[in-house]
Amino acid sequence: MEQLQESLSTDVRHGIEHLGEGAELVSQGKLHEALAHFQSELERDPKDANAMVGMGMALHSLGQYDEAMALFKQAILLDPDNAEAHGNLGILHLLQGNYTEGWPEYEWRYKSPARAREFSQPFWEGQGFADKTVLLHATQRLSDTLNFCRFIPLVKAKGGRVVVECQPELRKIVGLMHEVDEVYSRGEELPEFDYHLPMLALPRLFQTDAFSIPGEIPYLKVSHNLRTRWQKYFAKHKRMRVGVVWSRNPDNPYHQSGTCPLEIFQDIFKVPGVQFYNLHKDLNQKEVKILENTDTVIDIHERLKDFQHTAACISNLDLIIAVDTATAHLAGALGKAVWMLLPFVPDWRWRLEWEDTPWYPNTRLFRQHMVGDWESVITDVIAALRHYHK
């Protein structure tokens, strides 16, 4: 019996190791290696729902959407309360434009241990709330919060006070919205409220599809004083002003697939008649060296103290060229012209075929046609920029 227990313990431990290593390999973009780990775990336990989810995520990242969807559905049959399976199934539905099926599944992301919150107050379900208070709380990345802020005016139109809890970096920019009565950073003591709702549930609540996305742009505001300060800074720069971001946040699990290496991106800087401004933070030594040796780029990232400063800076630029980052979402929400550079498998918002997007009407999408092929994307951007600048 002891030998059997030891054997089972070792077997389970190996299974956990396969799942952990597979997840890490997915985040590193080593998708075929990740698949091998998940496959090994499924050979050990054919009913391991978490291994199915991991394999589905790897297949999703390879663009094998039907196979990924089948695995997520199978995982849900085996484990109906698996939040990651539901959430990833929702993302696939949304990516393919199936909003009715997608939103309820996507909302399961709130139930994952990393996002779930416990409040005694009930969820707000869209009813009028005159003389009451609704708390909207951000549970995902900065870009998600910026994107879903567009729904706040619809909430405010239903009744009383709207309180928002968001990431500290966004507190000031969200606080400038007229429809927000109070804003708090995550971790601060909250005021009394009657209902709450995670912001990721707002699209489902308002029955959003491609034709009903709240489209009043801009929905974020810029500090007048900061805008004027940046206007004075840019006054001496007479050429076309283009802000650039080539890298995702290193903490983003899809940092690697969504980042265009500066060694490739820098070809854009050769387009004549354009003054480029680096808005990207967290530069590594190689990137610092490249920028130091590039005459057409001014590195202003240290001046961008928070998103309120970044918004004021962006409001004075002519165009933003960026990978899918919070900065690109901020620029889109401000109504600026944005050229967004997308990996082969994009975020669900950008669908699979769009060249523009109803989420941000002034945004143009440049897509990879093969996994990792940033060279062709940059070639397309250079051609478009030469034409745009004429």
C-alpha positions as CSV (number, residue, x, y, z in Angstrom):
1,M,0.0,0.0,0.0
2,E,2.8,2.4,0.9
3,Q,4.5,1.7,-2.5
4,L,1.2,2.3,-4.3
5,Q,0.7,5.6,-2.5
6,E,4.3,6.7,-3.3
7,S,3.7,5.7,-6.9
8,L,0.5,7.7,-7.1
9,S,2.1,10.7,-5.4
10,T,5.0,10.7,-7.9
11,D,2.6,10.4,-10.7
12,V,0.5,13.4,-9.6
13,R,3.7,15.4,-9.0
14,H,4.8,14.7,-12.5
15,G,1.4,15.8,-13.8
16,I,1.6,19.1,-11.9
17,E,5.1,19.6,-13.3
18,H,3.9,19.1,-16.9
19,L,1.1,21.6,-16.4
20,G,3.4,24.2,-14.9
21,E,6.2,23.8,-17.5
22,G,3.6,23.8,-20.3
23,A,2.1,27.0,-19.1
24,E,5.5,28.6,-18.9
25,L,6.4,27.5,-22.4
26,V,3.1,29.0,-23.8
27,S,4.0,32.4,-22.2
28,Q,7.4,32.1,-23.9
29,G,5.9,31.4,-27.3
30,K,7.4,27.9,-27.3
31,L,4.1,26.4,-28.3
32,H,5.1,23.0,-29.8
33,E,7.2,22.3,-26.7
34,A,4.2,23.3,-24.6
35,L,1.9,20.9,-26.5
36,A,4.3,18.0,-25.8
37,H,4.0,18.7,-22.0
38,F,0.2,18.9,-22.1
39,Q,0.1,15.7,-24.2
40,S,2.2,13.9,-21.7
41,E,-0.1,14.9,-18.9
42,L,-3.2,13.7,-20.9
43,E,-1.5,10.4,-21.5
44,R,-1.1,10.1,-17.8
45,D,-4.7,11.3,-17.1
46,P,-7.0,11.5,-20.1
47,K,-9.6,13.4,-18.0
48,D,-7.3,16.2,-16.8
49,A,-9.4,19.2,-17.7
50,N,-6.5,21.6,-16.8
51,A,-4.2,19.9,-19.3
52,M,-7.0,20.2,-22.0
53,V,-7.2,24.0,-21.2
54,G,-3.4,24.3,-21.5
55,M,-3.3,22.4,-24.8
56,G,-6.2,24.5,-26.0
57,M,-4.4,27.7,-25.2
58,A,-1.3,26.6,-27.0
59,L,-3.4,25.6,-30.1
60,H,-5.2,28.9,-29.9
61,S,-1.8,30.7,-30.0
62,L,-0.9,28.6,-33.1
63,G,-4.1,29.7,-34.8
64,Q,-5.7,26.3,-34.6
65,Y,-9.0,27.7,-33.4
66,D,-11.4,24.8,-34.0
67,E,-9.1,22.3,-32.2
68,A,-8.7,24.7,-29.3
69,M,-12.4,25.3,-29.0
70,A,-13.1,21.5,-29.0
71,L,-10.7,21.1,-26.1
72,F,-12.2,23.9,-24.0
73,K,-15.6,22.4,-24.5
74,Q,-14.4,19.0,-23.5
75,A,-12.7,20.4,-20.4
76,I,-16.0,22.1,-19.4
77,L,-17.9,18.7,-19.8
78,L,-15.4,17.2,-17.4
79,D,-15.1,20.1,-15.0
80,P,-18.2,22.4,-15.4
81,D,-16.8,25.0,-13.0
82,N,-13.4,25.4,-14.7
83,A,-13.2,29.2,-15.0
84,E,-10.2,29.1,-17.3
85,A,-11.9,26.7,-19.7
86,H,-15.0,28.9,-19.8
87,G,-13.0,32.1,-20.1
88,N,-10.8,30.9,-23.0
89,L,-13.9,29.5,-24.8
90,G,-15.4,33.0,-24.5
91,I,-12.3,34.6,-25.9
92,L,-12.4,32.3,-28.9
93,H,-16.1,33.0,-29.5
94,L,-15.4,36.8,-29.4
95,L,-12.4,36.5,-31.7
96,Q,-14.7,34.9,-34.3
97,G,-17.5,37.4,-33.8
98,N,-19.8,35.2,-31.8
99,Y,-20.8,37.8,-29.2
100,T,-24.0,36.2,-27.9
101,E,-22.1,33.0,-27.1
102,G,-18.9,34.8,-26.1
103,W,-19.8,37.3,-23.4
104,P,-21.3,34.8,-20.9
105,E,-18.3,32.6,-21.2
106,Y,-15.8,35.5,-21.1
107,E,-17.4,36.7,-17.9
108,W,-16.2,33.5,-16.2
109,R,-12.7,35.0,-16.2
110,Y,-13.9,36.9,-13.1
111,K,-14.3,33.6,-11.2
112,S,-10.6,32.6,-11.6
113,P,-8.7,32.8,-8.4
114,A,-6.5,35.7,-9.7
115,R,-9.5,37.9,-10.3
116,A,-12.4,36.9,-8.0
117,R,-13.6,39.3,-5.4
118,E,-15.8,38.7,-2.4
119,F,-18.4,41.4,-1.7
120,S,-21.5,41.2,0.5
121,Q,-23.4,43.5,-1.9
122,P,-25.2,41.9,-4.9
123,F,-24.1,42.2,-8.5
124,W,-25.6,45.0,-10.5
125,E,-27.7,43.6,-13.3
126,G,-28.6,46.8,-15.2
127,Q,-31.6,48.0,-13.2
128,G,-32.1,51.7,-12.4
129,F,-30.3,52.7,-9.2
130,A,-31.4,56.2,-8.3
131,D,-30.2,57.3,-4.9
132,K,-27.9,54.3,-4.8
133,T,-24.3,53.6,-5.6
134,V,-22.7,51.1,-8.1
135,L,-19.1,50.1,-7.7
136,L,-17.3,49.1,-11.0
137,H,-14.1,47.3,-10.4
138,A,-11.2,46.5,-12.8
139,T,-10.0,42.9,-12.7
140,Q,-7.8,42.6,-15.8
141,R,-5.0,44.4,-17.5
142,L,-4.7,48.2,-18.0
143,S,-5.8,47.9,-21.6
144,D,-9.0,46.1,-20.6
145,T,-9.8,48.8,-18.1
146,L,-9.2,51.6,-20.6
147,N,-11.3,49.8,-23.2
148,F,-14.2,49.1,-20.9
149,C,-14.4,52.7,-19.5
150,R,-16.5,53.4,-22.6
151,F,-19.4,51.7,-20.8
152,I,-19.3,54.0,-17.8
153,P,-21.6,56.6,-19.3
154,L,-24.2,53.9,-20.0
155,V,-24.1,52.9,-16.3
156,K,-24.3,56.5,-15.1
157,A,-27.4,57.0,-17.3
158,K,-29.2,54.3,-15.2
159,G,-29.2,56.3,-12.0
160,G,-27.2,57.4,-9.0
161,R,-23.5,57.4,-8.0
162,V,-20.8,55.5,-9.9
163,V,-17.7,54.6,-8.1
164,V,-14.7,53.0,-9.9
165,E,-11.9,51.0,-8.5
166,C,-9.0,50.6,-10.9
167,Q,-5.3,50.2,-11.2
168,P,-3.3,53.0,-9.5
169,E,-1.7,54.0,-12.8
170,L,-5.2,54.8,-14.2
171,R,-6.7,56.6,-11.2
172,K,-6.2,60.1,-12.4
173,I,-7.2,59.6,-16.1
174,V,-10.4,57.7,-15.0
175,G,-11.2,60.4,-12.5
176,L,-11.4,62.9,-15.2
177,M,-14.5,61.2,-16.6
178,H,-17.6,63.3,-15.8
179,E,-19.7,60.2,-15.2
180,V,-17.4,58.9,-12.4
181,D,-18.3,60.3,-9.0
182,E,-15.4,58.8,-7.1
183,V,-12.3,56.7,-8.1
184,Y,-10.2,54.5,-5.9
185,S,-7.0,52.5,-6.5
186,R,-7.1,48.8,-5.9
187,G,-6.3,48.1,-2.3
188,E,-7.7,51.4,-0.9
189,E,-10.6,51.3,1.5
190,L,-13.8,51.6,-0.5
191,P,-16.8,53.8,0.4
192,E,-20.2,52.3,1.0
193,F,-22.0,51.0,-2.1
194,D,-25.2,49.1,-2.9
195,Y,-24.2,47.0,-6.0
196,H,-21.0,46.0,-7.7
197,L,-19.9,44.7,-11.0
198,P,-16.5,43.7,-12.6
199,M,-15.9,45.9,-15.6
200,L,-15.4,42.8,-17.8
201,A,-19.2,42.1,-17.3
202,L,-20.3,45.4,-18.9
203,P,-20.3,44.2,-22.5
204,R,-22.6,41.3,-21.7
205,L,-24.9,43.5,-19.6
206,F,-25.4,46.0,-22.5
207,Q,-25.7,43.2,-25.1
208,T,-22.8,44.4,-27.1
209,D,-22.0,43.3,-30.6
210,A,-20.0,44.7,-33.4
211,F,-22.7,47.1,-34.3
212,S,-23.6,48.3,-30.8
213,I,-20.2,49.0,-29.3
214,P,-20.5,52.4,-27.5
215,G,-18.8,54.6,-30.1
216,E,-18.7,58.1,-28.6
217,I,-15.0,59.0,-29.0
218,P,-13.2,60.5,-27.1
219,Y,-14.6,59.1,-23.9
220,L,-11.5,59.8,-21.9
221,K,-10.5,63.4,-21.1
222,V,-7.2,65.2,-21.0
223,S,-6.0,67.7,-18.4
224,H,-6.1,71.2,-19.9
225,N,-3.0,72.3,-18.0
226,L,-1.0,69.2,-19.0
227,R,-2.1,69.5,-22.6
228,T,-0.9,73.1,-22.8
229,R,2.4,72.2,-21.2
230,W,3.0,69.5,-23.8
231,Q,1.8,71.8,-26.6
232,K,4.6,74.2,-25.6
233,Y,7.2,71.4,-25.6
234,F,6.2,70.3,-29.1
235,A,6.0,73.8,-30.5
236,K,9.6,73.8,-31.6
237,H,9.2,70.5,-33.5
238,K,7.8,71.3,-36.9
239,R,7.8,67.9,-38.6
240,M,5.0,65.4,-38.4
241,R,4.9,64.0,-34.9
242,V,4.6,60.3,-34.4
243,G,4.6,58.4,-31.1
244,V,5.9,54.8,-31.1
245,V,5.6,51.8,-28.9
246,W,7.1,48.5,-30.1
247,S,7.0,46.4,-27.0
248,R,4.3,45.0,-24.7
249,N,4.7,45.2,-20.9
250,P,7.1,42.4,-19.8
251,D,4.5,41.3,-17.3
252,N,2.0,40.6,-20.1
253,P,1.8,36.8,-20.6
254,Y,1.8,37.4,-24.3
255,H,4.7,39.8,-24.2
256,Q,6.8,37.8,-26.5
257,S,4.3,37.2,-29.3
258,G,3.0,40.8,-29.2
259,T,6.4,42.6,-29.2
260,C,8.0,43.7,-32.4
261,P,11.8,43.7,-31.8
262,L,13.2,47.2,-32.1
263,E,15.9,45.8,-34.4
264,I,13.0,45.3,-36.9
265,F,10.8,48.2,-35.8
266,Q,13.5,50.8,-36.3
267,D,13.2,50.7,-40.1
268,I,10.2,52.9,-39.6
269,F,12.5,55.6,-38.3
270,K,14.0,56.0,-41.8
271,V,10.9,57.5,-43.3
272,P,11.8,61.1,-44.1
273,G,10.0,64.2,-42.8
274,V,8.8,62.6,-39.6
275,Q,9.9,63.2,-36.0
276,F,9.4,60.1,-33.8
277,Y,8.9,60.0,-30.1
278,N,9.5,57.0,-27.9
279,L,6.6,56.4,-25.5
280,H,7.8,52.9,-24.4
281,K,9.1,52.4,-20.9
282,D,11.3,49.6,-19.5
283,L,14.0,49.9,-22.2
284,N,16.8,47.3,-22.2
285,Q,20.4,48.2,-22.9
286,K,20.2,47.2,-26.5
287,E,17.1,49.4,-27.1
288,V,18.8,52.3,-25.4
289,K,21.8,52.0,-27.7
290,I,19.6,51.8,-30.8
291,L,17.7,55.0,-29.8
292,E,20.9,56.8,-29.0
293,N,22.2,56.1,-32.5
294,T,18.9,57.2,-34.2
295,D,18.6,60.9,-35.1
296,T,14.9,60.9,-35.9
297,V,13.7,59.6,-32.5
298,I,13.4,61.6,-29.3
299,D,13.1,59.5,-26.1
300,I,10.5,61.2,-23.9
301,H,9.4,58.2,-21.8
302,E,10.9,59.6,-18.6
303,R,8.6,62.6,-18.9
304,L,5.5,60.4,-18.9
305,K,4.9,60.2,-15.1
306,D,1.5,58.5,-15.4
307,F,-1.3,57.9,-17.9
308,Q,-2.6,61.4,-17.4
309,H,0.7,62.8,-18.7
310,T,0.8,60.2,-21.5
311,A,-2.7,61.3,-22.5
312,A,-1.7,64.9,-22.6
313,C,1.4,64.1,-24.7
314,I,-0.6,61.9,-27.1
315,S,-3.2,64.7,-27.6
316,N,-0.4,66.8,-29.2
317,L,0.9,64.0,-31.6
318,D,-0.3,63.4,-35.1
319,L,-0.2,59.6,-35.1
320,I,0.6,56.7,-32.8
321,I,2.2,53.6,-34.2
322,A,2.2,50.9,-31.5
323,V,1.8,47.2,-30.8
324,D,-1.3,46.2,-28.8
325,T,-0.6,48.0,-25.5
326,A,-2.4,50.2,-23.0
327,T,-0.8,53.2,-24.7
328,A,-2.5,52.2,-28.0
329,H,-5.9,51.8,-26.2
330,L,-5.4,55.2,-24.4
331,A,-4.7,56.9,-27.8
332,G,-7.8,55.2,-29.3
333,A,-10.0,56.3,-26.4
334,L,-8.8,59.8,-26.9
335,G,-9.8,59.7,-30.6
336,K,-6.2,60.0,-32.0
337,A,-5.1,58.3,-35.1
338,V,-3.5,54.9,-34.2
339,W,-1.8,52.3,-36.3
340,M,-1.8,49.1,-34.3
341,L,0.6,46.3,-35.1
342,L,-0.9,42.9,-34.4
343,P,0.6,39.4,-34.0
344,F,-0.8,36.5,-36.1
345,V,-3.2,35.6,-33.3
346,P,-4.5,38.9,-32.0
347,D,-6.5,39.9,-29.0
348,W,-10.2,39.0,-29.3
349,R,-11.2,42.7,-29.9
350,W,-9.5,42.8,-33.3
351,R,-11.2,39.8,-34.8
352,L,-9.4,37.9,-37.6
353,E,-10.2,39.9,-40.7
354,W,-10.7,43.5,-39.7
355,E,-8.4,46.3,-41.0
356,D,-10.2,48.8,-38.8
357,T,-12.2,48.4,-35.7
358,P,-15.5,49.7,-34.2
359,W,-13.8,49.8,-30.8
360,Y,-11.7,52.7,-31.9
361,P,-12.9,54.3,-35.2
362,N,-9.6,56.1,-35.8
363,T,-7.5,53.0,-35.5
364,R,-6.0,51.0,-38.4
365,L,-4.9,47.4,-37.9
366,F,-1.7,46.0,-39.5
367,R,-1.5,42.2,-39.1
368,Q,1.0,39.5,-39.3
369,H,0.2,36.9,-41.9
370,M,2.4,34.2,-40.4
371,V,3.5,33.6,-36.7
372,G,6.4,35.9,-35.9
373,D,6.5,37.7,-39.2
374,W,7.1,41.3,-38.1
375,E,9.1,42.2,-41.2
376,S,6.1,42.2,-43.5
377,V,4.1,44.3,-41.0
378,I,6.9,46.9,-40.8
379,T,7.1,47.0,-44.6
380,D,3.4,47.7,-44.8
381,V,3.6,50.4,-42.2
382,I,6.5,52.1,-43.9
383,A,4.6,52.2,-47.2
384,A,1.5,53.5,-45.5
385,L,3.5,56.2,-43.6
386,R,5.2,57.4,-46.7
387,H,1.7,57.9,-48.3
388,Y,0.2,59.3,-45.1
389,H,2.9,61.9,-44.9
390,K,2.5,63.2,-48.4
